[in-house]
Amino acid sequence: MKKTVLILLLGAFLFQALSGLVILAAFHLNRDYISENLCINRFDAIPLCKGSCYLEEQLSEHEQQQQDTTDLKLNGTVLFTITAR
């Protein structure tokens, strides 16, 4: 039972730590599709970014979500205090 919980917690930690790499890998695997359909500059005569604008947007959203999660964790840490007599 303890090993199962430990593996689940370790997996969750690794997923959170490596989520930026998952975004990069997905971008490189789907770069042609992104540059043709999702890129902001796709209607330019000669698009120069080739989807990197989309990647920057996704990474900034991911960073903002992590910042919001960190703020939530900091706000809810104090549950009670112990007073000395």
Distance bins in CASP14 RR format, pairs under 12 A and 6 or more apart:
PFRMAT RR
TARGET T0000
AUTHOR 0000-0000-0000
RMODE 2
METHOD distances of the structure
MODEL  1
1 7 0 0 0 0 0 1 0 0 0 0 0
1 8 0 0 0 0 0 1 0 0 0 0 0
2 8 0 0 0 0 0 1 0 0 0 0 0
2 9 0 0 0 0 0 1 0 0 0 0 0
3 9 0 0 0 0 0 1 0 0 0 0 0
3 10 0 0 0 0 0 1 0 0 0 0 0
4 10 0 0 0 0 0 1 0 0 0 0 0
4 11 0 0 0 0 0 1 0 0 0 0 0
5 11 0 0 0 0 0 1 0 0 0 0 0
5 12 0 0 0 0 0 1 0 0 0 0 0
6 12 0 0 0 0 0 1 0 0 0 0 0
6 13 0 0 0 0 0 1 0 0 0 0 0
7 13 0 0 0 0 0 1 0 0 0 0 0
7 14 0 0 0 0 0 1 0 0 0 0 0
8 14 0 0 0 0 0 1 0 0 0 0 0
8 15 0 0 0 0 0 1 0 0 0 0 0
9 15 0 0 0 0 0 1 0 0 0 0 0
9 16 0 0 0 0 0 1 0 0 0 0 0
10 16 0 0 0 0 0 1 0 0 0 0 0
10 17 0 0 0 0 0 1 0 0 0 0 0
11 17 0 0 0 0 1 0 0 0 0 0 0
11 18 0 0 0 0 1 0 0 0 0 0 0
11 19 0 0 0 0 0 1 0 0 0 0 0
12 18 0 0 0 0 0 1 0 0 0 0 0
12 19 0 0 0 0 0 1 0 0 0 0 0
13 19 0 0 0 0 0 1 0 0 0 0 0
14 20 0 0 0 0 0 1 0 0 0 0 0
14 21 0 0 0 0 0 1 0 0 0 0 0
14 22 0 0 0 0 0 1 0 0 0 0 0
15 21 0 0 0 0 0 1 0 0 0 0 0
15 22 0 0 0 0 1 0 0 0 0 0 0
16 22 0 0 0 0 0 1 0 0 0 0 0
16 62 0 0 0 0 0 1 0 0 0 0 0
16 65 0 0 0 0 0 1 0 0 0 0 0
16 66 0 0 0 0 1 0 0 0 0 0 0
16 69 0 0 0 0 1 0 0 0 0 0 0
16 70 0 0 0 0 0 1 0 0 0 0 0
16 73 0 0 0 0 0 1 0 0 0 0 0
17 66 0 0 0 0 0 1 0 0 0 0 0
18 24 0 0 0 0 0 1 0 0 0 0 0
18 25 0 0 0 0 1 0 0 0 0 0 0
18 62 0 0 0 0 0 1 0 0 0 0 0
19 25 0 0 0 0 0 1 0 0 0 0 0
19 26 0 0 0 0 0 1 0 0 0 0 0
19 58 0 0 0 0 0 1 0 0 0 0 0
19 59 0 0 0 0 0 1 0 0 0 0 0
19 61 0 0 0 0 0 1 0 0 0 0 0
19 62 1 0 0 1 0 0 0 0 0 0 0
19 63 0 0 0 0 0 1 0 0 0 0 0
19 65 0 0 0 0 1 0 0 0 0 0 0
19 66 0 0 0 0 1 0 0 0 0 0 0
19 69 0 0 0 0 0 1 0 0 0 0 0
20 26 0 0 0 0 1 0 0 0 0 0 0
20 27 0 0 0 0 0 1 0 0 0 0 0
20 55 0 0 0 0 0 1 0 0 0 0 0
20 58 0 0 0 0 1 0 0 0 0 0 0
20 59 1 0 0 1 0 0 0 0 0 0 0
20 60 0 0 0 0 0 1 0 0 0 0 0
20 61 0 0 0 0 0 1 0 0 0 0 0
20 62 1 0 0 1 0 0 0 0 0 0 0
20 63 0 0 0 0 1 0 0 0 0 0 0
20 65 0 0 0 0 0 1 0 0 0 0 0
20 66 0 0 0 0 1 0 0 0 0 0 0
21 27 0 0 0 0 0 1 0 0 0 0 0
21 28 0 0 0 0 0 1 0 0 0 0 0
21 59 0 0 0 0 0 1 0 0 0 0 0
21 62 0 0 0 0 0 1 0 0 0 0 0
22 28 0 0 0 0 0 1 0 0 0 0 0
22 29 0 0 0 0 0 1 0 0 0 0 0
22 58 0 0 0 0 0 1 0 0 0 0 0
22 59 0 0 0 0 0 1 0 0 0 0 0
22 62 0 0 0 0 1 0 0 0 0 0 0
23 29 0 0 0 0 0 1 0 0 0 0 0
23 30 0 0 0 0 0 1 0 0 0 0 0
23 34 0 0 0 0 0 1 0 0 0 0 0
23 54 0 0 0 0 0 1 0 0 0 0 0
23 55 1 0 0 1 0 0 0 0 0 0 0
23 56 0 0 0 0 0 1 0 0 0 0 0
23 57 0 0 0 0 0 1 0 0 0 0 0
23 58 1 0 1 0 0 0 0 0 0 0 0
23 59 1 0 0 1 0 0 0 0 0 0 0
23 60 0 0 0 0 0 1 0 0 0 0 0
23 61 0 0 0 0 1 0 0 0 0 0 0
23 62 1 0 0 1 0 0 0 0 0 0 0
23 63 0 0 0 0 0 1 0 0 0 0 0
23 65 0 0 0 0 0 1 0 0 0 0 0
23 66 0 0 0 0 0 1 0 0 0 0 0
24 30 0 0 0 0 0 1 0 0 0 0 0
24 31 0 0 0 0 0 1 0 0 0 0 0
24 52 0 0 0 0 0 1 0 0 0 0 0
24 55 1 0 0 1 0 0 0 0 0 0 0
24 56 0 0 0 0 0 1 0 0 0 0 0
24 58 0 0 0 0 1 0 0 0 0 0 0
24 59 0 0 0 0 1 0 0 0 0 0 0
24 62 0 0 0 0 0 1 0 0 0 0 0
25 31 0 0 0 0 0 1 0 0 0 0 0
25 55 0 0 0 0 0 1 0 0 0 0 0
25 58 0 0 0 0 0 1 0 0 0 0 0
26 33 0 0 0 0 0 1 0 0 0 0 0
26 34 0 0 0 0 1 0 0 0 0 0 0
26 38 0 0 0 0 0 1 0 0 0 0 0
26 54 0 0 0 0 0 1 0 0 0 0 0
26 55 0 0 0 0 1 0 0 0 0 0 0
26 58 0 0 0 0 1 0 0 0 0 0 0
26 59 0 0 0 0 0 1 0 0 0 0 0
26 62 0 0 0 0 0 1 0 0 0 0 0
27 33 0 0 0 0 0 1 0 0 0 0 0
27 34 1 0 0 1 0 0 0 0 0 0 0
27 35 0 0 0 0 0 1 0 0 0 0 0
27 38 0 0 0 0 0 1 0 0 0 0 0
27 39 0 0 0 0 0 1 0 0 0 0 0
27 50 0 0 0 0 0 1 0 0 0 0 0
27 51 1 0 0 1 0 0 0 0 0 0 0
27 52 0 0 0 0 1 0 0 0 0 0 0
27 53 0 0 0 0 0 1 0 0 0 0 0
27 54 1 0 0 1 0 0 0 0 0 0 0
27 55 1 0 1 0 0 0 0 0 0 0 0
27 56 0 0 0 0 0 1 0 0 0 0 0
27 57 0 0 0 0 0 1 0 0 0 0 0
27 58 1 0 0 1 0 0 0 0 0 0 0
27 59 0 0 0 0 1 0 0 0 0 0 0
27 62 0 0 0 0 0 1 0 0 0 0 0
28 34 0 0 0 0 1 0 0 0 0 0 0
28 35 0 0 0 0 0 1 0 0 0 0 0
28 50 0 0 0 0 0 1 0 0 0 0 0
28 51 0 0 0 0 0 1 0 0 0 0 0
28 52 0 0 0 0 0 1 0 0 0 0 0
28 55 0 0 0 0 1 0 0 0 0 0 0
30 36 0 0 0 0 0 1 0 0 0 0 0
30 37 0 0 0 0 1 0 0 0 0 0 0
30 38 0 0 0 0 1 0 0 0 0 0 0
30 39 0 0 0 0 0 1 0 0 0 0 0
30 51 0 0 0 0 1 0 0 0 0 0 0
30 54 0 0 0 0 1 0 0 0 0 0 0
30 55 0 0 0 0 0 1 0 0 0 0 0
30 58 0 0 0 0 0 1 0 0 0 0 0
31 37 0 0 0 0 0 1 0 0 0 0 0
31 38 0 0 0 0 0 1 0 0 0 0 0
31 39 0 0 0 0 1 0 0 0 0 0 0
31 49 0 0 0 0 0 1 0 0 0 0 0
31 50 1 0 0 1 0 0 0 0 0 0 0
31 51 1 0 0 1 0 0 0 0 0 0 0
31 52 0 0 0 0 1 0 0 0 0 0 0
31 54 0 0 0 0 1 0 0 0 0 0 0
31 55 0 0 0 0 1 0 0 0 0 0 0
32 38 0 0 0 0 0 1 0 0 0 0 0
32 39 0 0 0 0 0 1 0 0 0 0 0
32 42 0 0 0 0 0 1 0 0 0 0 0
32 50 0 0 0 0 1 0 0 0 0 0 0
32 51 0 0 0 0 1 0 0 0 0 0 0
33 39 0 0 0 0 1 0 0 0 0 0 0
33 42 0 0 0 0 0 1 0 0 0 0 0
33 50 0 0 0 0 0 1 0 0 0 0 0
33 51 0 0 0 0 1 0 0 0 0 0 0
33 54 0 0 0 0 0 1 0 0 0 0 0
34 40 0 0 0 0 0 1 0 0 0 0 0
34 41 0 0 0 0 0 1 0 0 0 0 0
34 42 0 0 0 0 1 0 0 0 0 0 0
34 47 0 0 0 0 0 1 0 0 0 0 0
34 49 0 0 0 0 0 1 0 0 0 0 0
34 50 0 0 0 0 1 0 0 0 0 0 0
34 51 1 0 1 0 0 0 0 0 0 0 0
34 52 0 0 0 0 1 0 0 0 0 0 0
34 53 0 0 0 0 1 0 0 0 0 0 0
34 54 1 0 1 0 0 0 0 0 0 0 0
34 55 1 0 0 1 0 0 0 0 0 0 0
34 56 0 0 0 0 0 1 0 0 0 0 0
34 57 0 0 0 0 0 1 0 0 0 0 0
34 58 0 0 0 0 1 0 0 0 0 0 0
35 41 0 0 0 0 1 0 0 0 0 0 0
35 42 1 0 0 1 0 0 0 0 0 0 0
35 43 0 0 0 0 0 1 0 0 0 0 0
35 44 0 0 0 0 0 1 0 0 0 0 0
35 47 1 0 0 1 0 0 0 0 0 0 0
35 48 0 0 0 0 0 1 0 0 0 0 0
35 49 1 0 0 1 0 0 0 0 0 0 0
35 50 1 0 1 0 0 0 0 0 0 0 0
35 51 1 0 1 0 0 0 0 0 0 0 0
35 52 0 0 0 0 1 0 0 0 0 0 0
35 53 0 0 0 0 1 0 0 0 0 0 0
35 54 0 0 0 0 1 0 0 0 0 0 0
35 55 0 0 0 0 0 1 0 0 0 0 0
36 42 1 0 0 1 0 0 0 0 0 0 0
36 43 0 0 0 0 0 1 0 0 0 0 0
36 47 0 0 0 0 1 0 0 0 0 0 0
36 50 0 0 0 0 1 0 0 0 0 0 0
36 51 0 0 0 0 1 0 0 0 0 0 0
36 54 0 0 0 0 0 1 0 0 0 0 0
37 43 0 0 0 0 0 1 0 0 0 0 0
37 47 0 0 0 0 0 1 0 0 0 0 0
37 51 0 0 0 0 1 0 0 0 0 0 0
37 54 0 0 0 0 1 0 0 0 0 0 0
38 47 0 0 0 0 0 1 0 0 0 0 0
38 49 0 0 0 0 0 1 0 0 0 0 0
38 50 0 0 0 0 0 1 0 0 0 0 0
38 51 1 0 0 1 0 0 0 0 0 0 0
38 52 0 0 0 0 0 1 0 0 0 0 0
38 53 0 0 0 0 1 0 0 0 0 0 0
38 54 1 0 1 0 0 0 0 0 0 0 0
38 55 0 0 0 0 0 1 0 0 0 0 0
38 57 0 0 0 0 1 0 0 0 0 0 0
38 58 0 0 0 0 1 0 0 0 0 0 0
39 47 1 0 0 1 0 0 0 0 0 0 0
39 48 0 0 0 0 0 1 0 0 0 0 0
39 49 1 0 0 1 0 0 0 0 0 0 0
39 50 1 0 0 1 0 0 0 0 0 0 0
39 51 1 0 1 0 0 0 0 0 0 0 0
39 52 0 0 0 0 1 0 0 0 0 0 0
39 53 1 0 0 1 0 0 0 0 0 0 0
39 54 1 0 1 0 0 0 0 0 0 0 0
39 55 0 0 0 0 1 0 0 0 0 0 0
39 56 0 0 0 0 0 1 0 0 0 0 0
39 57 0 0 0 0 0 1 0 0 0 0 0
40 47 0 0 0 0 1 0 0 0 0 0 0
40 48 0 0 0 0 0 1 0 0 0 0 0
40 49 1 0 0 1 0 0 0 0 0 0 0
40 50 0 0 0 0 0 1 0 0 0 0 0
40 51 0 0 0 0 1 0 0 0 0 0 0
40 52 0 0 0 0 0 1 0 0 0 0 0
40 53 1 0 1 0 0 0 0 0 0 0 0
40 54 1 0 0 1 0 0 0 0 0 0 0
40 55 0 0 0 0 0 1 0 0 0 0 0
40 56 0 0 0 0 1 0 0 0 0 0 0
40 57 0 0 0 0 1 0 0 0 0 0 0
41 47 1 0 1 0 0 0 0 0 0 0 0
41 48 1 0 0 1 0 0 0 0 0 0 0
41 49 1 0 1 0 0 0 0 0 0 0 0
41 50 0 0 0 0 1 0 0 0 0 0 0
41 51 1 0 0 1 0 0 0 0 0 0 0
41 52 0 0 0 0 1 0 0 0 0 0 0
41 53 1 0 0 1 0 0 0 0 0 0 0
41 54 0 0 0 0 1 0 0 0 0 0 0
42 48 0 0 0 0 0 1 0 0 0 0 0
42 49 0 0 0 0 1 0 0 0 0 0 0
42 50 0 0 0 0 1 0 0 0 0 0 0
42 51 0 0 0 0 1 0 0 0 0 0 0
42 53 0 0 0 0 1 0 0 0 0 0 0
42 54 0 0 0 0 1 0 0 0 0 0 0
44 50 0 0 0 0 0 1 0 0 0 0 0
44 51 0 0 0 0 0 1 0 0 0 0 0
44 53 0 0 0 0 0 1 0 0 0 0 0
47 53 0 0 0 0 1 0 0 0 0 0 0
47 54 0 0 0 0 0 1 0 0 0 0 0
49 55 0 0 0 0 1 0 0 0 0 0 0
49 56 0 0 0 0 1 0 0 0 0 0 0
49 57 0 0 0 0 0 1 0 0 0 0 0
51 57 0 0 0 0 1 0 0 0 0 0 0
51 58 0 0 0 0 0 1 0 0 0 0 0
52 58 0 0 0 0 0 1 0 0 0 0 0
52 59 0 0 0 0 0 1 0 0 0 0 0
53 59 0 0 0 0 0 1 0 0 0 0 0
53 60 0 0 0 0 0 1 0 0 0 0 0
54 60 0 0 0 0 0 1 0 0 0 0 0
54 61 0 0 0 0 0 1 0 0 0 0 0
55 61 0 0 0 0 0 1 0 0 0 0 0
55 62 0 0 0 0 0 1 0 0 0 0 0
56 62 0 0 0 0 0 1 0 0 0 0 0
56 63 0 0 0 0 0 1 0 0 0 0 0
57 63 0 0 0 0 0 1 0 0 0 0 0
57 64 0 0 0 0 0 1 0 0 0 0 0
58 64 0 0 0 0 0 1 0 0 0 0 0
58 65 0 0 0 0 0 1 0 0 0 0 0
59 65 0 0 0 0 0 1 0 0 0 0 0
59 66 0 0 0 0 0 1 0 0 0 0 0
60 66 0 0 0 0 0 1 0 0 0 0 0
60 67 0 0 0 0 0 1 0 0 0 0 0
61 67 0 0 0 0 0 1 0 0 0 0 0
61 68 0 0 0 0 0 1 0 0 0 0 0
62 68 0 0 0 0 0 1 0 0 0 0 0
62 69 0 0 0 0 0 1 0 0 0 0 0
63 69 0 0 0 0 0 1 0 0 0 0 0
63 70 0 0 0 0 0 1 0 0 0 0 0
64 70 0 0 0 0 0 1 0 0 0 0 0
64 71 0 0 0 0 0 1 0 0 0 0 0
65 71 0 0 0 0 0 1 0 0 0 0 0
65 72 0 0 0 0 0 1 0 0 0 0 0
66 72 0 0 0 0 0 1 0 0 0 0 0
66 73 0 0 0 0 0 1 0 0 0 0 0
67 73 0 0 0 0 0 1 0 0 0 0 0
67 74 0 0 0 0 0 1 0 0 0 0 0
68 74 0 0 0 0 0 1 0 0 0 0 0
68 75 0 0 0 0 0 1 0 0 0 0 0
69 75 0 0 0 0 0 1 0 0 0 0 0
70 76 0 0 0 0 0 1 0 0 0 0 0
70 77 0 0 0 0 0 1 0 0 0 0 0
71 77 0 0 0 0 0 1 0 0 0 0 0
END
